[in-house]
Structure formats: structure tokens, C-alpha cells
Amino acid sequence: MAGAFKGFGQKAIPFLKALDFHQSREWFQENRALYESELHEPFCDLVETLSERFLAAGLGLRGDRKKSLFRINRDVRFSKDKRPYNQHLSAILSPDGTKMEQGVFFVYIGLDRCFAGVAWWQPGPELLQAMRKAITTKPAVFRALTTTLKKAGLELDTEGCLKRTPRGFEDVTDADLAQAIRNRHFAVRHNFDPATIHTPALVDDLVDFTIRARPLLDWGRAIQGKAG
């Protein structure tokens, strides 16, 4: 039954550990009821509770239990790793509620870590080019963004950035701007303790993070022409 998020079950992480150990469809089917009660249904409730809170906060992000969650089954068609199951659960809340939009909230509950992100993740060539031009033509706006994020305890992720300056931006000499335009995406992350997933307080923590990250959403939306 749908409802307000009350926390993941105490067996949520132990289930993921056991699933990772067995990596067996037979084992998963035998324990599906435990997966549903400890992980899947609470995660659905988390997504829909966040959607309501994001709406109330005017963040322009939404999701639901049908469209937002990624499957726990791995797509192994083109992978050398043929293990059938992920070690984590994840979901996206976006402007239109699908996984196809840019400017999103992402949440990940896994064995390796638990984190949330707000991101313009690997945007298409046209949007990425527009973002890079915005950095160089309006450096004061971009620097104000990074300063605001830093004051909120957040920094832009540099993972996967280009080693060289992209074509057309070779004349950018300011170190901070040159670094920024080498990014393939614009994202901030928030790690949280796995012990906190068992209580409704997780919602407040994730909403607080998303509000702190809102300037990044607003910056990208302005470039998209969808500000406000």
C-alpha cells in the first residue's frame, strides 16, 4: 500500500548483502516477499513522499512508484559481468517525472554507499555547449553559483571531466572557468549514513540537500530558457 515514507526495513541492507552473495534468480524469487517489504515498497514510498515535499517547496521535481525507480535487475546483454542483480536501488525525480529529462534529483541506496545528487548529467551536445558558453560569457553568474553552493556545503563534481579544454574554448585562461568547461556534467552530491535510512528523518535530510542544491537547478533552467 502506498503511504508516507516510514523508513526502510531493518533487513534492507542485510538483504542486499545476501542478494549480492547469492546472485541467483532462484534465491531472489524465494525471498521476493522480503525484498518487497524491506526495500521496494519503502523506496516507492520515499519517492512519492519526496515528490510531495518537492512540490510543496516549489523545486519543480516529481516522481512516482512506477516511473522513477530503476530495476534491481542488471542489464547484462553487453556486459562481461553477468551477475543478474545490482547491489543497490536507485531512482530519479525530474521535471516531468520521467528518467529522460535533465536537471534531476537522484537517490542511491547501496552496499557501497548511500547518496543523493542533483545534476545536469551528461547533457546533450546542444545544452552542454550552451552551459559552457554561459560559463565563459557570464563568469560572474557562474562564480556566484559556485560560491552559493560552497556556502551551502556543496561543490560541483569533477568526476569524468575532460583532460583537455574542448574545442572553441582554448582562449579561456582563468583556472576555475577552464576547469568548469571541461566538465561533462554539472552535479552536486550528498552522502548520508546508511544507518539513517530506517527512519522518516531521511526525507527531511534529502529535501534539505535539494533546497541547498536548487541554485544549480535554477542556473541550468535559465540556460534552457525555462527559468522560473
N, C-alpha and C positions, 0 to 999 in steps of 0.2 A: 504494500500500500504506500502511496506517496504521502509525504509529510515533511515537516520541518526536520532539518538535519540534527540528529541527536548524538552523532559520533560513530566512528567505525567500531565494529565489534572487537573485543579483546583478542580474538583469534585471527584478526585480519593479517597481520604481519607473519605470524606462525603459518598461516595458510599459504602465503606467498612463498615462504621458505620451503614448505613441504612440496608445493607445486613445482618449484624450481628443481628440487631434488629428484622428484619422480619424472617430470616432463612426459607424462603419459596421459593420453586421452582416456584410457580406461580409469585411471586414478581420478582424473578430473570429473568424469561422469559419476563415479561413485561418491564424490564429495561435493557435487554441484550445489546441494542444498546449503552447505556450509559457506560456499563461495557467495551464493545469493544473499544470505542473511548477514554475513560479516563484512562483505566487501561491496558487492554490486548494488544492492538496494540502498545502503548508506551513501554510496557515491552518487547515485541518482538523486537522492535527497539533497546532498551537498550542492550539486549543480543547480537544482531548481531553487534551493534556498538562496544561493549566491545570485541567481538571476533576479530574484525578487529584490534582494538588497541592492544590487547594481542599478536596477530600475529606479528604486527609491532615491539613490544617490545621484541619479542623472548621468551615469557613466556610459550609457549607450552600448552596453554589452548584455547579451542574453543567451540562454541555452535551455535545453530540456533533456529529459532522460532518454529520448530516442535519437536525437541528432548529435549531441555533444560528446558522448563518450567514444573513445577508441576501443576496439575489441581487444580482449586479453589474448586472443589467438594471434600468433605471429603470421605474417605473410612470408612463407619460406620459398616461394616459387623461384626467386632469383638470388637466394642466399645460400652460402655454403653452410651456414648454421641452420640445421634443420630442426632445432628444438621447437615444438609446436606452441609454446606459451611464453608470454612476456613475464618479466619479473616485477611488473608494475601495472598500475592502472593510470590512465590519463584522460583528460577532457579539455575541450576548448569552448569558451564562451566568446561570441563575436557580435558585431553589429547586427547581423541578420539571423543569428542563431545557427548558422552552418559552419562547417570547417573550411570553407572556401574563401572567406573574407580576410582582409588584412586589418591590423590594429586590434589584437585579440588578447584575451586572458587565457592562460594555460595553467593547469594544475596537474601535478605528477605525484603519485603515492607509490613508492617503490622500496625494494630491498636496499638499493644502493644509496638512496636519498629521498627526501620529500621536499618539493619546492614548487613555487608558483612563478609565473613570468607574465609580463605584459610586453607585447612585442609587435613589431612590424617585421615578420620573419621571412627572410629571403623574398622580398617583394619583387614583382616582375620588373623587367628592364626599364619600362617607362616610368614607373613610380620610383624605383631606385635612383634613376638618373635625376628625377625631379628633386629627390631628397638631397642628393649630392650637390646639385646646383643651389638649393636653398641654403645649405651649409656655407657655401662659398660666397653667395651674393648677399646673404643676410647673416653674417657671422655673429653679430650682436644678439640676434634672436636665438641662434643655436647655443651660444655661450650662456645666455640666460637660462636656457633649458637645462644644460648640464649643471649649472650652479644650483638651480632649484632642486634637481634630483639629488645632488650631493648633500644639500641641506636636509633632505628627507631620508638620507642614509642609503641612497641608491646610486649606482654607476652604470653607464652603458657597457654592455657585454662586448668584448673584443674577440670572442671565440670565432675562429674561421675567417678572420679578416684577410684581405689580400696582402701579399708581401710587397707588392709594388703599387704605386699610385695609378688608378685607372686612367685610360686614355682621355685626354681633354682636360685633365686637372693637374698636369705636370707643373704648372706655374704656381701651385699652392705651396707656400713656404712655411706658414705657421704650423708648428708641430701638432697642435691639438686639432686643427682643421684637417691637416693631411691624414692624421690617424683616423678621424671620423669618416672621411670619404673612402677609406679603404674597407670600411665595414660592408659586409654582405647583408646585414640586418641591423635593426636598432631595437634593442631589448634590454630590460632590466629584470633581475631575478630576486627572489626572496626565499631563502632556505628556512625550513621550520623543522622542529624536533619531531621525529616520528611518534614520540610519546604524547604529543598534543592532538593526534588525530582522533582520539577516543571521546572527545567532548565537543559540545556545540560551540565552545570558545574558538575553535578553528575558523569558523565563519567570520567572526569579528577580526581575527588576525588577517585573513585574506582580503576582507573588504578594506581594512586599514591600509594594507600594502597597495591595493589597486587605486585607492584615492591618492596615495603618495606618488603613484606612477602616472596619474592622469595627465600631467603636463606632456609626457611622451605621446600619449594618445592624441591630445589636442594639437601638438606640433605636426604629427603626420596627417591628421584630418584636415588641417589648414592647407597643407601641401596638396592633398587630394581635392581640395575645393569643397570639403564637407565640414568645415568648422562649424561648431555650434550644434 
